[in-house]
Amino acid sequence: MDAKISTERWLSEQFDQAYVDQLITQFEADESIVWLPVRHHSPACADFTLQQLDESEPDAVLIEVPANYQPLLANLQHPDTVPPIAIYEEGTFFPLSLNSAEWQALRWAKAHDKAVYFIDLPLDATETKEHRWNESVLLSSQFSQHLQKRLWARDYDELWMTLFEQTSFESPKAFFRQLYLFCAASRACYTQSALEQKGDIQREAQMSRWIRRLRQRYRKLAVLTGGFHTPALTQWRQVDETPPIEQSRFPAYLIRYSDEQLDSLNGYQSGMPFPAFNRWWFEWRRKQASSSDWLLNLVDRIPMSLEVDINIASKLALIRHLEGLTVLREHVSASPYDLVDSLKSCLIKDEYRPDNPLILELKDLFTGYQLGSLPSAIPELPLVDAFKEECREVRLTTDTSEQKNSYIDLYDASDKAKKRRYFFYRCAYLGLPFASQLHGPNFAKGLNLERQHEAWTYRWTPQVDAKLILLSQFGGSIESVTRARLEEDWLTDCEFELFINNIIEVVTLGFGNWLEISQQNIEARFLKESDIAQLTSAMTRLLTLKEHPIFIDSRKVLGDICQVIWQQITYHLGQINSLPLQSALDNLISCHGIALTCEEYAPQWLDRLRWLRNTNTHTSPIYFAIYALETECQRESSDIVTDEINLLYATKPESALEVVNALLHVVPHWLKHSDTILNLLNLWINGLTEEHFQARLPQLRRLFCVLDAQEIDTVAARLVAINRWDGPLNWVNSQFSEQSMLRAQQLQLSMAESLKQKGLEQWLKD
């Protein structure tokens, strides 16, 4: 279908022929201005831009680039600047690729010694910077959708390929005239208020003022902008003579960019799909090679796939099919859509799936992995160059955007391993989108601490440079920036949990010496805390750091801090009776665990237990729990404790059973070798009604969960002897029928419902 006829027909149907004639007149009226409406990163637009510039020879080239980027012109035109690159300003990227019309215009102007002016509105002069260079309004307009349906295009990118990339035009002027009408038709689908809301009207006024100013200075101008703006710019005489805005509050930087970031399929709204393909297509257009040569080159690039046997015969069949398909679709050569369709027909015999390995590999190939480069003489970007140097020191590459993995032995104490580990941790702490941990210990959350290795994945992206530029206000290296951010976040009067996390963060980031400097303030903060649970939790976490080999440099200061915490814990143990029974027992267990882990605390813990038992008045469960732990510390027989429990049972059986429950919580292993404990437990269970047994069953389950299978067998055998049962107690049912499983589920639900009715939902959580 003739794109020219369809565009002009649609415009005349929506408006009238006079409107179409007026548009064409405005486009061609002034021979001193060469209009170059483009789609950003279109190979056809880049190719025809060069042809049109060669033919018209303008004195100056005006480009839709923010005017405050003008100081970067020399570096943009430097021979060592290789796309893809981008200009970065305040969270926004302006990318340029080899097949960008803007890039080719810059190169042409340099080669022909012509002036270049950036004429767009600076980013900070409008509140709609997120819409900058977003071509979705052009390609998803009502007119575009109309053509997609009429030409059976699957999406607007295939429509664009059909109308402009794979269509032959008699001249660059004919190409731009047709593209101008297409853009005018798309623009006509939007109201004036919609354009104002997007910021287009303000930007077009700025660009028109530049045209007015430079039209008086130069004989002939070439104006290269997004095609959506060209219909408005042809009326440049209607704007006032207010000077255009040239400055911005924010600095702009030239940075490297990557193919992946240019791909519209990855979210870049001003891009086109498949940047690498577009680059090849532009290069072949410039070579003016034949369609057959292009097909051969394209098919030869198809990657090998494990699921598809690609041999010479299959490639020849693919070429013949592709040639026929391009002829049928009236394309001058094959597009990515044509190639994928031919692959589906020739090489993919099974049902087509979007996740077919060959198709995925082909899409990766068409996206590309090219990374831009900048001249060595360019002024250093804040923090970026220091970051690259640190990457080189720890042998991490930033010369590709491909994802890579790094594995670290946590017991490797070499300087090289330390530097790499700290570098990764610091990048993650600063929120740099460069590295992320795949697996390894998480010291902040106390997870996976037993791991001996950790794995990281890392890759460079333009967002890394952008984040580094933002962070440069805090320092000139990753280490200094991390330290500055830590100092900013460091608070001793914050919530206790956050305070502990800050200490752990300081150590894991390699700033253990900072703890020494702040040690007095840190210890003072602990002396204010009286919650035993919080203190024991903090000490357990810090002891983990102290004993881990990768933090050996911080071992002494962590030990000093832990000693202060321990003194605070033992001082406040006197309040243990004021706590709920479960919390009191948990705190005793935590303290006992610390003493067992670190022998240096064991004597103090034993003295404190003796003092607690002999000085304070305790409830029976707390008293015997303390007594049992004291006995454990002295490695004495449990008989001395169980004998007292027997005496208690004789006078207060209910209290004795509460004591048994407490002991089974703090010293569950006594169940394996203490006849007294097992006898009392047996008596208690035998005295329960069925209803009471059902209520206590979750507690018993939790009790036996601390024993392994062999230990449970031992206990079962002793219960058989105590109760004089016939035969062994078979506690393992190895044969489950569907009926027994359903019965078990019903009993489980019945027990849960019974617990809820009695307000014992906590048992379900336990």
N, C-alpha and C positions, 0 to 999 in steps of 0.2 A: 504494500500500500504506500502511495506517495505521501511522505510526511508533510511536504509543503502543502499539498492539496488539503490534507486532513486538518492541519493547523489553521490555515486561512479560512477553510469552510466553517470550522467550529467558531472562530472569532466572528465571522460574518453572520452566523446563525444566532449567536448570543447578543451581538450588537447590530452592526450593519457594515456594509462594504466600505462606507465612508470612514468608519473607525479604523478598519484595516489599512486603508490607503493613507490615513493620517499617521499611523504607526510607522509605516514604511517610509513615508516622507521625512518624519522626524529622525529616523535612523540614517537616512542618506543625504539629508539636506545640507549639512555643513561638511565640505570636503576637507576642512582643516582639522577635523576630529575623526580619528579612526576608532570606532567602537569595537571592543573585543569582549563581548559577553561570554563567560565561561562557566563550566562546572569545575570546581576545584578538583585537581588530581585526574582530570580526564585526559588520556593520551591523545585523543583526537583534538581537543582544545589546545593542548600544548603544541602539537604538530602544526595546526593551522595558525596558531599565534605566531610562530616563527615564520611561516610562509607570508602571513599578512604584514609582519614587520619588515621583512625583506622587500616586499613589494611596495609598501607605502613610505618607508624611510622617515618616520617621525623624528622630530627634534627632541622630544621628551616623552617618557613613558610614565603614565600615572597608574598606580596600582592600588587596589583595595587592601591596604595594610594600614594599621593604626599609625597616625602621623608621628607619634612619639617614638616609633621604631627607626626613624630616619638615621639616627647616629650609628645604627648597626649595619648600614648599607655597605660600607667598605669591607666588613668581615663577611657579609653575605656574598659579595662578589669576589672574595679572595679565591684564587685558584685552588687552594688546599681545602676549601670547604666543600664537603661531599654530602649530598643528601642520602637518606632522609635526615633532616634537621628540623628544629622548631625554635620559635621565639617564645620564651616563657615570661609571663607577667602575672603576678598575683593570682595564682591558681588556674591560669588559662594558657593554653598552648596554641600557637599559630604554626602548624606544620607545613613543610615544603618537601616535595618529593621530586625525583628526576622528571617525572611526567606531569608536574604542576605547571600550568601555563605561567603562573607568577615566577617560578624559578627560571624557566626558559626566557622569559622577558628580561629578567635581571641579567642573565648571562649575555643575551643579545645586546642589551644596552652597554654593558661593559666592553664587549668586543667592538662595538661601533662608536664608542665614546659619546654615548647619548645620556642626557640627564634622566634621573629616576626620582620620582616623588611618591611618597606614601601619603594617601589622601583620606584614609578612613578616620573616624572619630576615635580618640583614645578610649581605652576600656573604662577608665574611671569617670568618663563624661556621660555615661549612661548607666541606668540601673538594670539593663537587660543583657549583660555580657554573656550570660549562659546561652543566649540565642545567636551569638555571633557565628557566622559562617555555617549555620545550620541549614542544610539544603533540603531538609525534609519538606519544608513548605512549598518548594518548587516541584519536587518529585511526587508528592502525595496530594497535590491539588486535585480539584474536581476534574479539571481538564486532563491531568495525567491519568487519573483513574478511568476516564472515558476512553483514552487511547489504549490503555492496558487491556480493556475488555475487547475493543475492536481489533487489536493486533494479537490477541491471545497471549499476551506477555504475563509471565508468572508473578512478576513484581516490577517495581519501577526501575530497578537496575537493568533488568532484561529489556525493558522498553527503551531505556537510554542507549543500550548497546545496539539495539535494532535501528533506532532513529539516527544516531550520530557516530557511533564507533565503527559499525559494520556497514555503513552506507557510503556510497561514492558521491562526492560533490565535485562539480566542475571547477570550483575555485574557492580559495579561502573566504572571499567575500560572500559567495553563495552559502557557505557553511555558517558563517556568523549571522547572516540575514535570517536563515531558517531557525537558528538557535534563538535569536532575538524574538522572533514571532512566537516560538514555543514558550519562552519565558514570559512574554507579554500575555499570552493566553492563560498561563498559570497564575500570574499576578492578578489578572482580572477576576479571579475566583475569591479574592479577599477584599474585605471592606477597608476603608481608610482608617477606621478606628482600630481594626485588628493590626494593621501595619504600624500604627503609632504605638500600640501596646507592645509590639515586638521591638520597637526601637528603630525600625527601618527608616521611617520618615526623618528622624533626627540625623541618622548616619548619611542619608542621601543628601540632606541639606549641606552637611559638612563637605561631602565629596563634590557637590555642585559648586561650592564656594572656591574650592581648589581649582576646579576647571575654569571658572570665571577669572581667577587671579592669573593662572598660568597661560590661559588663552591669549592674554595681552602681551605675554613675554615671549612666546614661541610661535613660530610659523605654523607648525603642525604638531598635534598631540595624538598619542595613542592612549586610550583609556581602557584599562583592563580591570573588570570587576565581575563579581558574581552576576550571572545573567538576569537574576531576579531584580537587580537594581537598575539595569540599563534602561528600561523604558522610562523610569523616573529621571535618570540623569540626562537623557536627551533634551529635557526641558530645563537645563541648567541656567538659562538666562532669567528664569522667573524667580530665582532666589535673591535675597538682599546681599549687600556687599559687606556684611559682617565678616571680619577676619576669621579664618578657620582656626580651630583649636589645635595646638601643636604639642602641648606638654601634658604630662601625667604625673600624678603624685607618686607613682610606683616605678621602680627601676625595671628595665626589661633586659633579658639575658638570652644569648644564643646558646642553645644546647643541642646535644645529639638526640636523634629520634630513631624509631625502629619501624620496620615494616608492620609488625604486629599491631602497633598503636595506630597506624594509618588505616587499618582495615575497618570498613564500616560495619562488618559483621561482628566486630568486637566493641561496638558502641560509639565509634567516632562518627558523629552525625554529618560531618562535611566530607567524609571520605567516600571511596568506592570499594566494593569488595575486591579482594585479591590484588594487593599492591604489587607483588612480584610479577604477576601476569601483566598488569598495566605497564610496568616498567619495560618488560620485554616487548610488549605491543608497541609502545612508543619508539623504542629503538629500531624495531623492524619497519615501522612507518617511515622513519627518517632514512633508513637504508633504501627505501622504495623497492624492497625485495618482493618477489612474486608470491602469490597466495600459496602455491605449491611448496615453496621453500619454507614459508611460515608453518604450514601444516606438518611438514617433516620435522622441523625444529620442535614444534609443540609436542608431537607424539613421542619424539625421542626423549623428552623430559619426564615422561610418565614414570613414576617410581616402581620398582619391583615390589610385588606383594606376595605374602606367603600363601594367600588363598587363590591367587589368579596366576596362571602360567602365561607370562607375556613373552612370546618368542617373535621371531621375524615375521612368521606367517600371520600371527594375530595382529601385529602392528600394521602390516600391509592391509589386512582386512579393515582395520580401524581407520586407516587413512582413506581408503575407498569410500567407506560409509560416511566419514566426515566431509569428504569432498561433495558427495551427493547431498548431504544434509544442508551444507552452506548454499549450494545452488538452489535447492528447494526453498530455502528461507530467504533467498535473494540477499545474502550477506557477502560482502567483499572478501571476508575471510572468517575463520572460525573464532567464536567467542568461548569463554569458559562454559557457558550454558550448552553450546553445541558439543563441546568435547565431552562433557559429563553425559549428555544424552546418547552420544555414540558409544561411550564406554558401557552404558547400561545395555545397549543393544548387542554389542560385540563380545564383551569380556565378562559381563556379570550374568551368569546363566541362571542362578537362583533368583528368588524373589528379591527385588531391590529393597535395601534398607538404607536409611540415611547414615547409619553407623557402619556401613560396609568399609572394611579396612582400606581397600584401594581408594575409595572416594575420600575417606578421611586423610589419607596420605597425600592425595592429589590436592586437596584443599589446603593442607599445610604447605605444600610446595608452592601453590599459587599465592598464599599469603606471604611467604618469604621470611628470611631471617636477617636481612641486611640491616646494618647499623651505620648511621652517619658518622662523619668525622669532621673535626674542626682544626683549623690551622694552629700550629704550636705557638705562634706569636700572639694569639688572641689573648686578651686580658683574662687572668685567672677568675674563674667563677668562685664566689664565696663558698668555702668549705668543700666544694666539689673536687677540686684537685687534691686537697689533703685526703679526702675519702679514697680517691683512686690510689694514692700512694700507700695508704694503710692497707688497701686490698692487695696491692702488690707485695707488701711486706709479709702478709699472711697467706700469700699464694692463692688469691681468689681473683678470677678474671672478670673484668667489666667490659671486655671487648666484644661481647655478644649478648643478645637478649634471650638466648636459650637458657632454660632452667638447668641448674646443675646441683649435685648433691655433695655434701661434705660429711665425713664420718670422723668422730673424735674419740680417742681412748681417754676416758675420764681419769685413768690412773697414770697417764703420761704427764710427768711433771716438768717436761722441757719447756723452755721459754716460748718456743714456736707454738706448741699446743696451747699454752696459756693465752698467748696473744690472740690466736684464732678464736678460742672459746670466749674470751672477754669481748672481742670484736663483735661476734654474733649476738651475745647477750645485750651489748650496748645498742646495737642496731634495733633489736626487738624492743628494748626499753624506750628508745626515741621514736618508735612508730615508723621507722624507715621501711618502706615496702620493698626491702632488699632480701631479708633473710627471715625464715620462720623454722621453728623446731619441728621436725617430723616425729621424733621420739627421743626420750631421755628423761632424766630426773626433773621434777618440778619442785624446787626447794621452797617456793612461796606457799604452795598448797600441800607440801609433804607427800607428793605422789611419785611412784616409780623410783624411789631413792636407792633401790638395790641395783639399778642398771649400772653396767660398767662402761657402756658406750652411749654416745648420743649422735643423732643424725640431724643435719640441717639441710634445707633446700634454699638456694639463693639464685637470684637473677637480677640483672640490671634492667631497668625500664626508665623512661623519661620522668616518671613520677618520683624516682629516687633523687634525680638532680633537683627537681622542683622542691621536694621536702628538704633537701640539704640547703638550698638557698634560703628557705624560711628559717632553718635552724641556725644559719650562720650568724645571726644576731647574738647567739649565746657563746660563740667561740670559734676558733680556727681549726679545730680537730675534733674527731669523734670523742676522744677522751675528755677534752675541755668542755665540750657541749654537754656531755653526759654528766660531768661533775656540776656544771652550772644548773642543769635541770634538777639534779638531786638536791642541791642546796635550796632551790626554789620550792621543791616539794617537801623538804625536811621540816617536820614539826615535832616537837617533843610533847606538846600539850594537846595532841590530837587523840582520837579514840585509840584505845590500847592495841586493838587488832591492827590498825593501820600503822601504829608505831612499830610493832614487831615486823610487819611487812617491809617497812622502810629499812630496818636494820638488815634484814635478809637481802633486800635489793642492793644495798650498799656493798655487801660482801660478794654476792654473785656477780656484780659488775666490776669487781676488782679494785675496790676502794677501801680495803680493810684498814689502811692507815688512817682513813678519815674517822673510823671508830675510835682510834687511839686519841685523836685530837678532841673528839666530842665525848670521850668516855665519862667524864664527870657529869655532864648533863644527862647522858643516857642512864647512868646509875641512879641519879636523883629522880628520874622519872619512874624507875622501878620501885624506889623506896616509897612512892606515893600510892602504889597499887596494893590492895589488900585481898583481892579476889584470888583464892588459892587455885581455882580451876584455870583462871587466866594465866596465873604465874607458872603453873606446872606445864600448861600447853606451850607457853613462850619458851620455857627452859628446854623442853623436849625438842622443839624446832631448832633452837640455837645450838644445842648439843649435837644435833645431826650435822649442822654446818661445821662445827668445831672438829668433829671426828672424820669428816670427809677429806680424802687426800687432796682434792683440788683446791681446798681452802687452807692449806697448811700455813700460808703467810699470815692468816688472820687467827690462828689457833690461840695464841696467847691472850689477845684482847678479848676474844669470845669466852675464853676460860675465866678471865677476870669478871666479865659481865655476868656469866652464869653463877659464879660464886656469890655475887650480890643478890641475884634472884633467889638462890637457894636459901640464903640467910633470911630473906623476906618470907619465903614459903614456910620455913620451920618456925619463924616467929608467929605467923598467923595460924598455925595448926591448932592453937588453943580454941579457935572459934568453930571447930569442926562439928561440935554438937548442935550448933545453930543451923546447920545445913540439913536439907532433906536426906534421909538415910542413903538413897541411891547416890546422890552427889557426894556425900561424905565418903562412901566406900570407893567411888571412882577416884576421888582425890588421893585417898590413901594408896590406891593401886598405882596411880601416876607417880607419886613420890617414891614408892617402893621400886618402881621400874627405873627411875632415875638413879637411885642408889645402887641397884644391881648393874646398871650400864656403866656407871662411873664409880669405880671403887673408892676414889678419893672422898666421895660423899657418904660412903657406907658407915663409918664410925659416927659421924654427926647424926645420921638417920637413926641409928640404934639408940644413941643417947636421947634423941627426941622422943622416940617411941616409949622408952622407959619413963621419961618425964611425963608424957601424956597419960600413960596407964596409971601411974602412981599419984598424979597431982590432981587431975580433973575428975569430976563426977560424970560418967558416961552412961548412956543407955546400954543395955546388955549387948545388942549387936555390935555397936561401935567398940565397946570395951574388948570383946573377944576378937574382933577384927584386928585391933591394935596389938593385942596379946599374940595372936597368930603370926603377924608380920614380925613382931619382936623375936618370936621363936625361930622364924625362918632366918632372920639375920644372924642369929647365934648358932644356926645349924643344929639345933636341939630337936629332940623327939617331940612330935605333936601330942604325945600322951599327956604331958603336963597341962595342956589346954583342954583336951577332951575329957580328962578326969573332972575338971571343974564344970564342964558342960553337963556331964552325967549327974553331978550334984544338983545343978540348976534344974535338970529335967525332973528330978525327984520331987522338987517343991513347986516349980513353975514350968510345966511341960510346954505351954504355948510359947513362953519366952525362949526356952531352949530350942524350939523349932525355928523361931525367928533368927536365933544365933546361927543355927545350921545353915539357913539360907544365906546369911551374911558371909559365913566362912566359905561357902561354896562359890561366892562371888570373888573373894580376895585370894583364896588359896584352893582353887578347884581340884588341884592334884591330890589333896588330902583324901578325897573320895576314894582314890585307888588303894590307899594303904591304911586308912584309919577305920577300924571296925566300929568305933563309937559313932563316927559321922554317918556311916552307912546304916548302922542299926537304928539310929534316931530318924534318919530319912525314911527307912523302911517302916518304922512304927507310925510315923506321921502320915505316910501314904495309906497304910492299912486303915487308919482311923478316919479317912476322908469318905464322905458319901460320894456317890457317882456324880452328883451335881457339882460338889466342891472339887472333885478330882478334875472334872472338865474345865473348871475355872482356873485350876493351877497348872493344867497341862502345858500352856505356853512357857511358863517359868521352868518347868522340868525339861522341856525341849532345849531351851537356851542353856541350861546347866550341862546337859550331855553333849552339846555341840562342841564344848572345849576338849572333849576326849576323842581320841582316834579309835578306830575299829578294834584294835587289839586291847586297848584299855577298857572299852565297853564290854568286850568278851570277859575280861577279868572280873569286872564289877558284876556282870550277869552270873558268873559262876559262884561268886560269893553270896549273891542274893538267893540262889538255889539252895546253898548250904544253910543260910540263916532261916529260910522259910521251910526247909525240908521238903522241897518239891521233888516230884518224881521226874527224873530225866533232866537234860539241859534246857536252858531257856533260849529258845530260838528267836532272837530279836531281829534277825534279817529275813525278810520274806523275799525270796528270789523268784517266786512265781506269782505274777500278777495277772489276773484275768480282767477282762473289760468290766465285768460285773463288780469285782472287788475295787477297781479304780473308781468307778462311779459311786460305790458305797463310801469310799474314802473322801471323795469330793463332797458328798452329802453331809458326812460327819464334820468336815472342815467348815462348811457353811453353817451347820447347826451350832457348832462351837462359837463361831464368830458372832452369830446372832445373839447367842446367850450372853456373851461377853458385853456386847453393846447394850443389851437391856439392863445389865448390872453396872453400867458406867465404867467398864474396864477396857475401853478401846485401846488403851496404852499397850495392853498385852499383844494386840495385833501388830503394833509397830515393833515391838521387841521380837 
